[in-house]
């Protein structure tokens, strides 16, 4: 039977200072809350904002696939191994971060311009873990279809990362390709109905024990990120067969 957990946008963890803001879907750093354990190989899903000229340094404790997806503006990325590049909206930066490695994401603008981006960490990797580096492009002007921007050949696991922009009342579907995989859906912009569950911008939906995902855009310029990834079935007490799951926030 299909199982699902909804992560509502306003119940995410929140850390904010003068020069940065981080909104965390899963437990991360000092943020600990019930029902915010990782979903399968999806360990970290942060929505970050940086002020002009500021940087965010990250330490990865385990072998991890890291995806950086700009939501607005351009960021500068360096991985500590001599790889440096700019990443703009319409691009995704993927790299394999070995255990105990560091990387840095910066706002390269000198003026008062904010940049925002998603940081996504995937682990439970297949051995051997060989560092990889890739920058992929996608065109959201080609609407009403999902596009696969990252696939298993790019990773150390059987995962597919898809994105698409849809106009209001346009429908779509996605068929699960891995036998032990689930799906995590995140709404970047607008609103969608996904498997009869209403989701707005910033909401996430974890689903497993299902073979196909149906969705419909409820607004124009609605953008969805759909990730198929390996999962271990979560505790049934965390899941719901209906439209919502209980969720709570305990700020640190």
Buried (B, 14 or more C-beta within 10 A) or exposed (E): EEBBBBBBBEBBBBBEEEBBBBBBBBBBEEBEBEBBEBBBBBBBBBBBBBBBBBBBEBEBEBBBBBBBBBBEBBBBBBBBBEEEBBBEBBBBBBBBBBEEBEBBBBBBBEEEBBBBBBBBBBBBBEEEBEBEEBBBEBEBEEBEEBBBBBBBEBBBBBBBBBBBBBEEEBEBEBEBBBEEBBBBBBBBBBBBBBBEBEBBBBBBBBBBEBEEBEBBBBBBEBBBBBBBBBBEEBEEEBBBEEEEBEBEBEEE
